[in-house]
Amino acid sequence: MALLRSVVVGCGAYLPENVVTNAALAERGIETSDEWIVQRTGIRQRHIAGPDETTSVLGTRAAQAALDEAGLSPADIDLVLCATSTPDHTFPSTATQIQAALGIEGGFAFDLQAVCAGFVYAVATADRFLSTGGAKRALVIGAETFSRLLDWEDRTTCVLFGDGAGAIVLEARENDASDRGVLTSCLRSDGRHRAKLYVDGGPGSTGTTGKLRMEGREVFRFAVGSVTDVIEEAFRASGTTADDLTWFVPHQANRRIIEASADKLGIAREKVVLTVDRHGNTSAASIPLALAAARRDGRIQQGDLVMIEAIGGGFTWGAALIRW
Ligand SMILES: CC(C)(COP(=O)(O)OP(=O)(O)OC[C@H]1O[C@@H](n2cnc3c(N)ncnc32)[C@H](O)[C@@H]1OP(=O)(O)O)[C@@H](O)C(=O)NCCC(=O)NCCS
């Protein structure tokens, strides 16, 4: 049997209209400054969802944009996979809400929860279904409304996050000379780090949603070492090197983490796609938002070699290498 590859055939994103600058946060009484936030994180602004913009609303708009780029209709999709830590409801899944909003009646849909690494986990998961014949076309979505998990009294966390959604369409195709598709993925987790980045509530514990808590320095320290390990493994598994990469599209949490990781791996700075300045940290949405930005401005082209990587609460982390 011919080898099946999961090929990216569409990519899209959606951001809420409401843009909140660092200065606006300071004006609202948060004891912070544009200078502090930019210097420590590279973030200048973030988008914040309005009351009617739930995660499924953002995810549906991003998914529709990805379908439009692919020239496909919702009926062509038989797997909807949504990476999110901010579902509309505890259940049913946000993926099924997106499935219904798009008018998809067949196939199957589910959510995947790996916090900021969610999109990398979702790409790896969808790839397993597509490459083994379990589905033909997948909408892989990262969608978040992290603003609703924030403690706006805690300046050490509330300035870092934003809302948004991005999506790609993956299609199972027989591998050919173009070598397109998901070439490899590498996932890791280590639950012993739970207390460094978590939400202090949930349906099975407090019965409330809870608020995000983080030991920023500890996360920073762990992030650079762990992501470089999985990226090196992805290079090894695919027989490629940093020089072969066309684009490096990391999770957008902090400019300093991204640049330190790129430098450690020998990835040239001009290959790094950065959107953290405009979007803040949108958790599972950050990579597909960055992919869509780099598609829109003409940087990512068919045939390009693109490395995605992320780390999130748990900790969870991973990388995937895609020939676009
Ligand atoms: C959060 C982060 C930006 C903080 O930067 P840092 O250099 O570690 O800063 P510290 O936490 O040591 O705080 C330094 C000082 O700034 C202050 N500070 C914290 N948040 C502030 C804010 N928003 N505005 C102004 N000052 C702030 C602190 O209170 C502290 O003051 P002190 O020295 O008087 O005690 C950084 O640790 C980080 O980016 N970590 C990774 C976070 C991340 O990426 N998480 C998501 C992973 S998916």
The ligand as an SDF file (V2000), in Angstrom:
LIG
                    3D

 48 50  0  0  0  0  0  0  0  0999 V2000
    6.6110   36.1570   33.2470 C   0  0  0  0  0  0  0  0  0  0  0  0
    7.9750   36.7570   32.8760 C   0  0  0  0  0  0  0  0  0  0  0  0
    7.8160   37.6990   31.7160 C   0  0  0  0  0  0  0  0  0  0  0  0
    8.4970   37.5210   34.0640 C   0  0  0  0  0  0  0  0  0  0  0  0
    9.7740   38.0380   33.7560 O   0  0  0  0  0  0  0  0  0  0  0  0
   10.9460   37.9180   34.8450 P   0  0  0  0  0  0  0  0  0  0  0  0
   12.0990   38.5840   34.2560 O   0  0  0  0  0  0  0  0  0  0  0  0
   11.0750   36.4770   35.1990 O   0  0  0  0  0  0  0  0  0  0  0  0
   10.3710   38.7790   36.0000 O   0  0  0  0  0  0  0  0  0  0  0  0
   10.1200   38.3840   37.5350 P   0  0  0  0  0  0  0  0  0  0  0  0
    8.9350   37.4730   37.6370 O   0  0  0  0  0  0  0  0  0  0  0  0
   11.4020   37.9180   38.1200 O   0  0  0  0  0  0  0  0  0  0  0  0
    9.7350   39.7800   38.1040 O   0  0  0  0  0  0  0  0  0  0  0  0
   10.6500   40.8590   38.0980 C   0  0  0  0  0  0  0  0  0  0  0  0
    9.9770   42.0540   38.7400 C   0  0  0  0  0  0  0  0  0  0  0  0
    8.9570   42.5680   37.8510 O   0  0  0  0  0  0  0  0  0  0  0  0
    7.7180   42.6820   38.5570 C   0  0  0  0  0  0  0  0  0  0  0  0
    6.6100   42.4310   37.6410 N   0  0  0  0  0  0  0  0  0  0  0  0
    5.9730   41.2660   37.3760 C   0  0  0  0  0  0  0  0  0  0  0  0
    5.0210   41.4570   36.4700 N   0  0  0  0  0  0  0  0  0  0  0  0
    5.0540   42.7680   36.1310 C   0  0  0  0  0  0  0  0  0  0  0  0
    4.3210   43.5500   35.2390 C   0  0  0  0  0  0  0  0  0  0  0  0
    3.3300   43.0360   34.4670 N   0  0  0  0  0  0  0  0  0  0  0  0
    4.6240   44.8670   35.1160 N   0  0  0  0  0  0  0  0  0  0  0  0
    5.6150   45.4060   35.8580 C   0  0  0  0  0  0  0  0  0  0  0  0
    6.3300   44.7040   36.7390 N   0  0  0  0  0  0  0  0  0  0  0  0
    6.0670   43.3950   36.8640 C   0  0  0  0  0  0  0  0  0  0  0  0
    7.8120   41.6260   39.6300 C   0  0  0  0  0  0  0  0  0  0  0  0
    6.9080   41.9130   40.6890 O   0  0  0  0  0  0  0  0  0  0  0  0
    9.2580   41.7260   40.0450 C   0  0  0  0  0  0  0  0  0  0  0  0
    9.4040   42.8370   40.8880 O   0  0  0  0  0  0  0  0  0  0  0  0
   10.3860   42.7800   42.1630 P   0  0  0  0  0  0  0  0  0  0  0  0
   11.7510   42.5570   41.5660 O   0  0  0  0  0  0  0  0  0  0  0  0
   10.2040   44.1020   42.7910 O   0  0  0  0  0  0  0  0  0  0  0  0
    9.9180   41.6230   42.9690 O   0  0  0  0  0  0  0  0  0  0  0  0
    8.9810   35.6300   32.4990 C   0  0  0  0  0  0  0  0  0  0  0  0
    9.3190   34.9020   33.6430 O   0  0  0  0  0  0  0  0  0  0  0  0
    8.4450   34.7130   31.4770 C   0  0  0  0  0  0  0  0  0  0  0  0
    8.1960   35.1020   30.3510 O   0  0  0  0  0  0  0  0  0  0  0  0
    8.2700   33.4180   31.8090 N   0  0  0  0  0  0  0  0  0  0  0  0
    7.7330   32.4540   30.8850 C   0  0  0  0  0  0  0  0  0  0  0  0
    6.2620   32.5960   30.8650 C   0  0  0  0  0  0  0  0  0  0  0  0
    5.6360   31.8670   29.7490 C   0  0  0  0  0  0  0  0  0  0  0  0
    6.1030   31.9080   28.6480 O   0  0  0  0  0  0  0  0  0  0  0  0
    4.5280   31.2050   30.0560 N   0  0  0  0  0  0  0  0  0  0  0  0
    3.7230   30.5520   29.1230 C   0  0  0  0  0  0  0  0  0  0  0  0
    4.3200   29.2590   28.7280 C   0  0  0  0  0  0  0  0  0  0  0  0
    3.1820   28.4540   27.6920 S   0  0  0  0  0  0  0  0  0  0  0  0
  1  2  1  0
  2  3  1  0
  2  4  1  0
  2 36  1  0
  4  5  1  0
  5  6  1  0
  6  7  2  0
  6  8  1  0
  6  9  1  0
  9 10  1  0
 10 11  2  0
 10 12  1  0
 10 13  1  0
 13 14  1  0
 14 15  1  0
 15 16  1  0
 15 30  1  0
 16 17  1  0
 17 18  1  0
 17 28  1  0
 18 19  1  0
 18 27  1  0
 19 20  2  0
 20 21  1  0
 21 22  1  0
 21 27  2  0
 22 23  1  0
 22 24  2  0
 24 25  1  0
 25 26  2  0
 26 27  1  0
 28 29  1  0
 28 30  1  0
 30 31  1  0
 31 32  1  0
 32 33  2  0
 32 34  1  0
 32 35  1  0
 36 37  1  0
 36 38  1  0
 38 39  2  0
 38 40  1  0
 40 41  1  0
 41 42  1  0
 42 43  1  0
 43 44  2  0
 43 45  1  0
 45 46  1  0
 46 47  1  0
 47 48  1  0
M  END
$$$$
